[in-house]
Amino acid sequence: MSERHFDTFWGQVTEFIKRMKVVLGTFIVALLVMLVLPGNSDFFALTNNYKPLMSVILTIIANMFLPSDATLYASSMSDPITLYVYAALVFAVGIALPVFAYEAYKFVVPALYPHEKKGMFPYVSAVTILFVVGALFGFFFLAPSFIQGFFPFYDAVNALKMFPIMDFYTTVFFTVIVSGLLFTIPVFFVLLVKFNIVKTKMITGKRKYVYAGLAICAMLISPGATPAGDLYLFIALALLFEVSIAIGKRFEFNSEPSTQSFIQAKLFPTPTCRFCKSLADIDASFCPSCKRSIR
């Protein structure tokens, strides 16, 4: 995208539409590949056992997460078609997202200063990489434990392990997406620290409460998971927390001292003594000047 396109509003709109066409084209191609492309070699042998790629992927997921005595069933006549299209849409969006991120980055970059360009790329890359790592973690660790967490209850009431196909695959896809989003938290925390909105010492001083909250969140996010699944999620959240603090301290240490920004002053105002009007630390209980209580 040349910089002259930014001379006029319609030039920007035209360039944006041009780049979004690339994203839309990628999405449509990915969707057609999932819906139509054969996923087995029988198609090329001109047999009647044709299975599209989406069907093969769904079968692999079911075989990975379900025991041999479990069965998937359709609760309504339209569920198989709905699932087929829904799953293809999810995978197509996942394939198109990196293209969207790239095109959006290329659209914005010409309007940035050189130092802003250098600072933006690492964050975009970090978000993309962490989301992929989180999605893989959710697929191989969290989703199986969530699904397996329901099995003991079926055994307890002597019920057949029969699961609606929409509930089963929605649980898998939702777990993978949420896990990917959770793994991007360190990037946004570092941005808050970098822009002087949050101080790391505000959180490190209450580490035990944070860990207690993470444990509760792990159990609330995965109420049907096995203890191993809760443990996996808690460890992941704890690691993300520690990584966020470590990287945040580095940015906080390297940043130049400055007065509080407007946003920080509104969200986290510095305590002021009501007697002598002196400033105190954010976690202080007594004024450093007159020694009176400021709480």
Sequence and secondary structure as in RCSB ss.txt:
>XXXX:A:sequence
MSERHFDTFWGQVTEFIKRMKVVLGTFIVALLVMLVLPGNSDFFALTNNYKPLMSVILTIIANMFLPSDATLYAS
SMSDPITLYVYAALVFAVGIALPVFAYEAYKFVVPALYPHEKKGMFPYVSAVTILFVVGALFGFFFLAPSFIQGF
FPFYDAVNALKMFPIMDFYTTVFFTVIVSGLLFTIPVFFVLLVKFNIVKTKMITGKRKYVYAGLAICAMLISPGA
TPAGDLYLFIALALLFEVSIAIGKRFEFNSEPSTQSFIQAKLFPTPTCRFCKSLADIDASFCPSCKRSIR
>XXXX:A:secstr
  GGGGGSHHHHHHHHHHHHHHHHHHHHHHHHHHHHSB STTTTTT S   BHHHHHHHHHHHHHS TT EEE S
STTHHHHHHHHHHHHHHHHHHHHHHHHHHHHHHGGGS HHHHHHHHHHHHHHHHHHHHHHHHIIIIIHHHHHHTT
HHHHHHTT   EEEHHHHHHHHHHHHHHHHHHTTHHHHHHHHHHTTSS THHHHTTHHHHHHHHHHHHHHH TTS
 HHHHHHHHHHHHHHHHHHHHHHHHHHHHS      HHHHHHS   B TTT  B  TT SB TTT  B  
